[in-house]
Amino acid sequence: MPTSFFLALSAIMFVLGILGVLLRRNALVIFMSLELMFNAANLAFVTFANQYQLLTGQIFVFFIMAVAAAEVAVGLALMVAIFRNKGSVDIDQLNSLKG
């Protein structure tokens, strides 16, 4: 398959992630949209690494996956804590940082 198909898929995934972040009010959906954007970047890195026969793109993907795993751990812990305090993970209700 040509490289352009993978890059087009990566661009579509990234745009869907951006739309999810901008248009949704649920913190969990925003969190999943960020993960979709990470995966789109990973697909682009792997595509270019495959096209140019370099290992650096796959190394970047490894580091992005490590950052995404840390984000999942911290992000889900924050969402659980917010849900326990507020009873909802709606972004509109989280306008204050008071305890």
Secondary structure, DSSP 8 states (H G I E B T S, - for coil): --HHHHHHHHHHHHHHHHHHHHH--BHHHHHHHHHHHHHHHHHHHHHHHHHHT-SHHHHHHHHHHHHHHHHHHHHHHHHHHHHHHHS--BGGG------
